[in-house]
Amino acid sequence: MPSHILPVTNPNLHSSKQHSYLRIDPTTMPLKQDDPIASTRLVSSPFEDETIISVRPLLSRTPSFADESIGQRQSLAREVDRAAPETFLLTRLGLKLLRYMGVGYRWIMRFLALGCYSLMLFPGFIQVGYYYFFSGRVLRSIVYGDQPRNRLDLYLPKNTDGPKPVVAFVTGGAWIIGYKAWGSLLGQQLSERDIMVACIDYRNYPQGTMSDMVEDASEGISFVCNKVAEYGGDPNRVYLMGQSAGGHIAACALVEQAIKEAGEGGSTTWSVLQIKTYFGLSGGYNLFNLVDYFHSRGLYRSIFLSIMEGEESLRRFSPEVIVQDPNLKKAVSLLPPIVLFHGTADYSIPADSSKSFAETLQSVGVRAESILYDGKTHTDLFLQDPMRGGNDRMFEDLVSIIHSDDREAQAKDEVAPPRRRLVPEFMLQLAHRVSPF
């Protein structure tokens, strides 16, 4: 029987929106004496604070020998209740991307390729999803701001023997389907090396445009810099990282913050001096060079310019162009070291994007380098290689930089066990061949 949705008013919400929704399944309503004891229902919306409401049975019941089994089923049901809104949101984001890309022959073929690609990696997705929803070391949907999607997931290291370095990670998604859960594999694997990870969510197009995404990312970074000590993180060892579109958004937030700190406008709640290093993974940093390329790949010019708030805003959201402005030398001098990772076989965003940005930064006095991985695609570095287990070059490069000033952590890294394989090799090879990214 379909669920009924009832509006619930919660006066304690800080958001400007005052309504959440209580989903009640009539098949599980406690109407009989032998029904389970009062269950806890999660009232949530993907864009609002989560609220817990207790639903008590109408009639009392007599305890039975099956209580323990019933309790376990209730616990599983509660976790499913929590996972359902997340699953709904991810499905909706995927459909939204298809709608904006248009339904032509090219996108039908890519959709089929995406289905085959996802099928090949499905064993890995299942394991990562289980960890994301059921691990006690993942704190999901921590609120960092008042806007919709102002949430982050925090991945806690197993060892709590002192403050841990923290990576503030902005996920990719073509500015349309970005979502914090995309960073769960990276968060899990870095936390196994005693590195805390905060995966920052942000508004996507059309819910927001580029300035909204940068604003959200900046507020999420501010939360990490100012609040992470409460969770066991080291505020003096904060690293900023972004992947694909998230790499672009994070770079924009970093450059914008440097401009503010140089006295060019706007108040600040965090400082670029708090960021030890910026890591860009498969990102794009000069939109003038990418707008036509994206159009040829299916992210049509009209949609892309709408996301970026018009052609006149391309400069504003092109970090590579901004740092060359002679009037911003003071702001540029504040930037932290920058390391850009990219695969040479990436045809979603060409590797030249990272190489060019690194060279431009070097020319204006910023410590920067690009590390290119031969034959790696847009998703190899972020998905296939981590799921392969064993030694992962990009991952090891990332960890070595984060632990470069910590000899004890370096010693642990040297004896760390090889990472577990999540997907058979033949399936990874097929995924590499059919990947639409």
N, C-alpha and C positions, 0 to 999 in steps of 0.2 A: 504494500500500500504506500503511496507517495507520502512524503513528509509534509507537515504543515509548518509554515513559517509565521511566527507571531512577533510583532514589534515589542521591544523591551526598552524602556527608558532608564538610563543610568545617569543620575545627576552628578556622579563622581568623575565622569570622564573629563579629561582635560582638553580633549579635542573639541573643535567647534561643532562637530557632528555629535548629536546626543542619542542616536539610536543604533543599537546593535540588533541582531536577530537571533532568536532562540529556535533552533531546529529540533522538533519533537517528532520522534518516530512512533506512531500509534502502536506498532507491534512490540515496542519495548516499554510502553507506559505501565507503571506499577499499579494495575487495577485489581489484581487478585491477591489473596492472602499469601500465596506461596510465591509471589513475585520477588525478585531480588530486592535487597534493602536499598535505601535511598541512594540514587546514583548521582554523580556530579556531572553536570553538563557544561560544556565549554561554549560560551557565547562569544562568537568572533566574527570578524569581517576581515578580509585581507588588507583593508585599509584603515582599520581602527584598532584601538586597544583591546586586548583580550580580557574578558570578564568571566568569573566563575559564578555560576548560580547552582544552588543545591535544589534538586527536585526530590521531594520526599514522598513516600508511598501514602496512599489514601487510607490504607488499613494496616494495622500492625501484623506481624507474622511470627510464627514460632520458629526458632532456630532449628536447623536440620544438619545432618551429618555432611551434607553437600556444600556447606558454607564456603569452605576453602576453595573448592572448584569454581563456585559461583563468583567468588572474589577475584579469582584469576581471570575469568571471562570478562568481568566488569572492567578490570584494569586494561585488558586488551582492547575492549570496546572504547574506553576513554582515549587510548592512543590512536585508535582509528578515527575517532571524532576529531582529534587534533590534526591528523594527517589529511582528512577530507578537504578542508578549506584550502590547504596548500596544493593538493592535487588539482582541485578545481581551478585555482589561479594559474597553475602551469599550463593546463589545457587551454585556458582562455588566452594566455599570452601567445601560445603557438598558433591558434586560429587567427589572432589579431595580426600576427606577422604575415600569414598567408593572405589575409584580406588586403593589407597595404601593398603587398608585392604584386597583386594582380594574379588572375588565374589563367595564364596562357600556357602554351606548350612547354616553354622553358621551365616554368615553375611547377607544372605537373610532373615533369621528369625529375626535377630536384626534390620534390616532395616524395616521390617514389624512392629516390636515392637516400633521402633522409630516413625513410622507414627501414630500408635495408641496413643502413649504417647503425641505426638505433638497435635493430635486432641483433646485430653482431656484438654490440657492446652491452646487451641486456644483462648478462650475468654480472657484469661489473656494476651496472646501475642498481641492481637489486641489492647487492652487498653495501654499496655506498648509501643507498636510501635507508636501509635498515639501521646503519650506524647513525645516520642523520636524525632519524625519528626516535630511536630507542636508546642511544648512548647517553649516560648520565654526564658525560664530559662535553656535551653540546648544549649550550644555553641559547635557545631559539627565540627570535623575535623580541630582543631587548629594545625598548623604545628609546630613541635618541633625539627625537624632535616632534613637532606638532603636525607636520604634514603627512598626508597619506604615504604609505610605504617607508616612513622613517623608522625602520627597524634594522637591527643587525643580529647576526648569529655569532656567538663567541665559542671558539674551540679551545678547551682548556687542556694543558699538558697533564700527563698522568702524575708526574713528580711535582710536588709542591714545596721543594726545598729552598725556595727563594724566589725573588721577582724574576719573571721570564721576559725575554724579548717579545715584541708584539708586531705582527704584520697586519696593517689595516688594508684590507683587500677589496677592491671595487670590481665586481664581476662584469663580463661582457654580455652581448646580446643584441648587437646591431642597433642600439639606442631604442629598441622597440620591445624586446623580450628579456631584458636584463633582470636577473633575480638572484637574491643572496644565496640560495641553495646551490647555485652553479659552482660555488667555491667549496663545496663539502669535501670533495676528494683531496684538494690541496690542504684544506683545514685539518682533515684527519691525519694526513701524512706529516705535515709540519708539526702538529701537536705531539706526534710520536718522537720528534727530535727536540722536545722541550721548548717549542716555539708556539706562543699563543697566536691565534688568528681571529680577527674580527672581520666577517664578511658583511659589507655594507650594502643595504638595499637602497633603491632610489626610484623616483618617479620615472616612468617611461613615456615615450610618445604614444598616443596623443594626450595622456594624462598630464604630461608636462613637456616642455621643450628643453633645449640644451642648457639654458641658464638655470632652469629648475633642477636639472640633473647635477650640475656643478654645485649649486647651492646645497642640495641634499648630501652630496659626497663630502663637501666641506664641513657640514654640520656633523656628519658621521665621524670624520677624522677628528673633529674637535672633541667629540665624546670620548674617543679612544685616548687622545692625549691627556684629557682631564679626569677621566673616570676609571681608566684601566687598572690603576693601582688597587682599586677596591676589589678587583677580581684576581689579583695576584700578578698582574703585569708590571713591567718596569717602564715608567713614563719617560725614562732617559734613554730607552732603546726602542723607539717606535720607528718602524719602516713602513713606507707607503708603497702599495703595489696595485697595478691594474692590468686586466687582460682584455685584449681586443678593444671594443668600444669603451670598456671600463678603464683601459689604459689611457685612452684619450681623455676621458672625463677626469680621471685622477690627475693627469698632467695639467689640464686646464685649471683645476682647483688649486694645484700647487703654485702655478705661475700667477694666478689671480691673487693668492694669499701673499706672495712675495711683493706684488705691486702694492697691495694695501699696506704692508709693513714698511715699505719704502716711503710712505707718506703720500701715495697717489690717490688715497680715498678709501673710506669704509673702515669700520671698527673691526677688531679681530678678537677671536676667542681661542685661537691657537696660533702657533708660530711655526714657520718653515724651519726654524732652528731646532725644533723638537723632532724633526724628521731626519734620521741618520742617513738614509739612502732611499731614493725612489727607484723602484723596479717596474719597467714597462715590459709586458709580455704580448708580443704580436699586435702592437698598437699602431695607430695612425696619428700623425702629429702635424700634418700640413694638409688642410682640407682642400686647398686650391689644386693640389696634385691628385686628390682622391675623388673629387666629385664626379668627374667623367668616368673614372675607373669603376666606381660603385654603380653608376648608371648602366655600364656595360655588363655588370654582374647581376643586375636585377633590382638593386636598390635605387629606384628611379630618381632622376634629378629633382623632380618636383617634390617628392616625398622627403628626400634628403635635405633640401633647402627649407622645407617646412620644419623639420626637426631642428635645423640650425638657425631658425628664425630669419631666414632670408639670405640672399647672396651678400648683402652688405655686412653680415655678421660672420662671414667666413674667416676674416682676419682675427676677429676677437676670440674665436675658438680654434685658432691654429697656433699652438705653443711655439712651433718652429719659427713662425713668422714674427711672433711677438718678441721673442728674445733677441731678435736682430735690431730692434728699435733702439737707436742710440740714446734716446731720452729715458730709457728704462735700465741703464747700466747699473744703477744702485740696486734695483729690484733683482736683476739677474745675478748680481754678486751674492745674494742671499740664498740662492738655490743650493740644495744639498747635492752630494754626488748622485749621479744618475747612471743606471745600468739598464740597457735595453736588450731583451732577449727576442730572437726572431728565427723562424725556420726559413731556409732558402727556397723551399718548395711551397711556401704559403701563397695561395692565389686568392684568398679573401682580402688580405691586406699585404701588398708586396713587402719583402724584406728591406727593400731600399728605403722604405718609410722610416724604419728605425736607424738604418745606417746614416741617412741624411740628417736626421735629427741629432744624432750623436756628434757628427762632424760640425754641425752648426753650433751646438753647445760648446764644443771645444774651441771653436773660433772666437767665442765671446768670453772665454775664460772659465767656463764651468767644467768641473771634473766629470767627464762622461765617457762611456764606451758602449759599443754595441757588440753583443756576442751572438754570432750566427751559427745555426745548427744545420749542417748540410743534409738536404733531402727531407727535412721535416716540414709538415704542412701546418695549417692553422690550428688543427686539433691534436696533432701528434704530441706536441709539447705539453698540452693541458689535459688530455684524456688518455690517448692510447699508450703513451710511454709510462705514465704513472700506473695504468692498469696492467702493464706488462710485468711489473715487479722488478726485483733485482736492482741494478744500478741504473739510475736515470741521470744523464749528464746535466740537464737543465736544473733539476731538483738539487743535485749535489753542488752545482755552482751557486745556486741561491742560498743554500744552507751554509756553505763555506764563507760567503760574504757576511751573513748575519752573525756567524760565530767567529769571525776573524779576530776579535779582540777578547775572546773567552777561551783560554787554554783548556780549562776543564771540559767545556762543551766540545771542543775539538777532539779531545781524547775519547769522549763518549761516541762521537761520530765515527771515529776510526774502527770501533768495535761494534757498531750498530749492526744488527742482523739485516740481511737483505730483505727488502720489502716483498710482501707476499703477492704472488700473481693472482689477479682477479679474473682474467679472461684468457682462454687458450690462444696460443700464438696464431693458429690459422684463422681464427675469427678476427684478430687484430689486423692481420694482413688484408683480409677482405674489407674490413672497415676502412683501412687506409685507401684502398682502391676505389671504393664507392662513395667516399665522403663528399658531400656537396659543398663543404666549407673551404 
